[in-house]
Amino acid sequence: MLELKNISFEVSQEGKEKEIIKDISFVIPDGVISISGRAFNDCKNLTSVKIGCSVKSIGNNAFSGCEKLKGITIPYSVTTIGSSAFEDCYSLTNIVIPDSNWTTLYDGSSTAT
C-alpha cells in the first residue's frame, strides 16, 4: 500500500499539469522479508515508513538521503540493519526500536557489532 499525502499540481510552460508530490508515507506490508539496499535511497519526500512485522533485514543505504523522513518504527523481527541505512536522514528525530534480537548492526566501520 502506498499512501500519498499532500499532492498538488503545477502548470508547466507548455500548459500541461505536472504533479508535485510533497509528502509520502509508505507502508511495507506483512509478508515482506527484507528491505533491499538502496530501496528508498534519495526519496526526498518520504516522511514516514511503517515496517511490517515480517521484515528481518534492512539493507545498506536502504533509506539514505531521505531528507524529510521524520520517524520510523523498527519491528522486533529485524535482526540486521545494514551500513548507512539511515545516512543523511536529517529530519529523523524519532526512531522506535523495541528490545530486539539483532545479530548484526553495522556501525559504519568495516566490522559488524
Secondary structure, 3 states (H helix, E strand, C coil): CEEEEEEEEEECCCCCEEEEEEEEEEEECCCCCEECCCCCCCCCCEEEEEECCCCCEECCCCCCCCCCCCEEECCCCCCEECCCCCCCCCCCCEEECCCCCCCEEECCCCCEC
